[in-house]
Amino acid sequence: MNDRADAVSNRAADPACLFCRIVAGEIPAARVHEDDVVIAIRDIAPRAPTHVLFLPREHIASAAELTPADGPMLGRLFGAAAAFARAEGLTDAGYRMVTNVGEWGGQTVGHLHVHLLGGRSMAWPPG
């Protein structure tokens, strides 16, 4: 089996995963983007005036599981986030996109997602 086939076979929806349940429509969320690969939802505990989560429909635990074969999905995910940022008027002042990996990285939901934060100045280094 090739790397992509191995990766896909291990990416079935996880019934215990909060984001898989949101993707499936079992848990309501404020969706701001939806296509066949990516959905985006407003964060329920926003850390900025604009705080949206972009996540793939398929279950990928974190960025640590990504392979080169995930390039097209990541292009769609980042493209959707960039289009949303433009539509929200965030591009002139700037915004931050971040994904967390593991407990020490601050990941609280075990499903790959990218935070888009904007509408205020961001400090560096982050937390």
WOMO-V337134 format. One record per pair of residues at least 12 apart in sequence whose ideal C-beta (glycine too) atoms are under 7 Angstrom apart, sorted by the first residue. I is the first residue (numbers start at 1). J is the second residue. D is the distance in Angstrom with one decimal. If there is no record, write none. Layout:
i = (I:I)
j = (J:J)
d = (D:D)
//
This chain:
i = (3:3:4:7:7:11:11:11:12:13:14:17:17:17:18:19:19:19:19:20:20:22:23:23:29:30:32:32:33:33:37:37:37:37:38:38:38:38:38:38:38:39:39:40:40:40:40:40:41:47:48:48:48:48:49:49:50:50:50:50:50:50:51:51:52:52:53:53:54:54:54:54:54:54:55:55:55:56:56:56:59:60:60:61:61:61:62:62:62:62:62:63:63:63:64:77:81:81:81:84:85:85:88:90:90:95:95:95:96:96:97:97:97:98:98:99:99:99)
j = (67:69:69:67:69:58:59:60:59:59:59:59:110:111:109:55:109:111:113:59:111:41:39:57:41:42:52:84:80:84:56:57:73:76:54:55:56:57:76:77:80:55:57:52:53:54:80:84:53:117:117:118:119:120:119:120:88:90:116:117:118:119:115:117:84:116:113:115:77:80:81:113:114:116:111:112:113:73:77:112:111:111:112:110:111:112:101:102:107:110:112:99:101:112:101:114:97:114:116:116:116:118:118:118:119:116:117:118:117:122:114:115:116:114:115:112:113:114)
d = (5.3:5.8:3.8:5.6:6.4:4.6:5.2:6.0:6.5:5.4:5.0:6.0:6.3:5.1:5.3:5.4:5.6:3.7:6.5:5.3:6.3:6.5:6.0:5.2:4.2:4.1:5.9:6.6:5.3:5.9:6.3:6.1:5.8:4.6:5.9:7.0:6.0:7.0:5.4:5.0:4.9:6.1:6.5:5.3:6.6:4.7:6.2:6.3:5.4:6.1:4.0:6.1:5.4:5.3:3.0:6.0:5.7:6.3:6.9:6.7:4.3:4.5:6.6:5.3:6.4:4.7:4.7:6.0:5.3:5.9:4.8:6.5:4.6:6.4:6.1:6.4:4.1:5.5:6.2:6.0:6.0:7.0:4.2:4.9:6.8:7.0:4.6:6.7:6.0:6.9:5.7:5.2:5.2:6.1:5.2:6.3:6.0:6.1:5.0:6.6:6.2:6.4:6.8:3.9:6.9:6.2:6.3:3.4:4.7:4.8:5.5:6.8:5.4:7.0:5.1:6.7:6.6:4.9)
//
